[in-house]
Structures are given as structure tokens and as C-alpha cells.
Amino acid sequence: MPLIAITRAVSPNINQCELSFHDRHQIDVPTAIAQHEAYNKCLESLGAKVIALPAEPDLPDSVFVEDAAIVFDEVAVIPIMAAASRRDEPRTLVPALSRFRALEWLREPATLDGGDVVVADHRVFVGLTRRTNREAVNQLGEILRPHGYIIKGVPVRDILHLKSACCYLGNNALLINRKFTDASVFQPLDLIDVTEPEPAAANVLSVNGTVIAAASFPETCSLLEQRGFRVRRVEVAELQKAEAGVTCCSLVFSDSLSS
């Protein structure tokens, strides 16, 4: 089934982005734009049809579309984002998403960032963080259980999102840094630990059997290759200054309309 990847261009005001665990460093905007364009080309080279939305100058974090919606095979969920500066981001994705999925909206007092949602086939792990609360887990469960999903809340410590701590690789494997979450929650998945010098390397994106990973984590990339995964390294150093990883910049999902 064909893949769709929705992305959004880098805001010219990305230096005003939200930060929770990183110190603020100046982001070189032209370089960030070039890195994002290369990321789009990487997605296209792996078979995804990229829908590149225009920049939103008034929304500094809006390049990180993953946080503003969660897309499943059956439905797309529109969240309420905890950070006040990001509250308007979800509505900007509605026109593009509504072409492909029925939409469901979370209700107050739920708050959720899509970066806290790790989907492993029909198991959905939702990080409990500064951005995502228990009410969001409960409401997501109400939406997804009729479709056969199992939803579990996962405490996260010392990092922004659950996907900063672990990401699903496919084939029943999960890349993880156990420092940031309780690994026992993910059993019986095959857990692959990031290398010790690269604690932030767990954020990777699996697309059509290839793992997209940040070039700044060469040891973990090599480890995954040794485990039999095809790895595509992308340079995202400027976006990483905004507390981002490779999953943050796209919403990747099957194009069920073409099936």
C-alpha cells in the first residue's frame, strides 16, 4: 500500500521554539531549511509521497507535525497540545489529513503530543510526560479500542517525549534507552539498547523497511546495521537544537484511498 508523508516547511521563527530539557542555542534557519528539504527527499526516495505544507511563521514549532496529529490505519486523532504556543498547530493539519482519514478530536482536560505515541502494530504506548496526561491516554483508548488496539500509559523521565526514549523498528523490535522509561512495559518486544555514548539516539523512523536515523548517532546506526536493519542517515543537527528527532518532522501513514 502506498505511503503518504505529510511535512511542513521550517518556520522562519523556529528560534522561538519551545524547549523543556535542552539549553537554547541559535538555530541557523537556512541550514535547518536545507536539512528539512533533504529529509523530504529521503522520504521520497524510500517510496513515500510527500505532501509538503507551507511554513507557518506564527507557529515556531510547526515543522514538527508529528506532535500535532496521530494517524492510525482507521482514523486520525487531533490532540490538544499542552504548550500554549503550539495550541493552534493541530488545526493547520486538518485540511490535509481529512483527505485520507476520518478525524477524532480529544477533549479537555486531555493534553497530548504525538511524539508521546509509539505504535507497535496494534499495541499503542503513550508516554506520560509534561505534554501528555492520563486523560489523553483514556480518551485515546476510547477511540482506538473498537479498532482492536491495546493502549498502555508509560511513565517517562528526564526527556521530552516517549519517542525520545524508544521507537518501534518493525519486526517486533524496539530501539530504547532504558534510562528514560521502564523497559519491562514493552515486553515481549525485542529490545535493542542505544549505545552508551549516544543517549538520544532512540528516535528513529522506520519507512518501508528502512530505518531513518540522525547522522549524529553513528554508533547506534552501526549497531542497527549489525542487527540486520537497513539504515539511512540524515543530517538534522539544526533541528535537534529545537529538541527534535527524525520522527518529529513527518506524519507517515498508508494511503488507504489507493488500496
Disulfide bonds with the S-S distance in Angstrom:
none
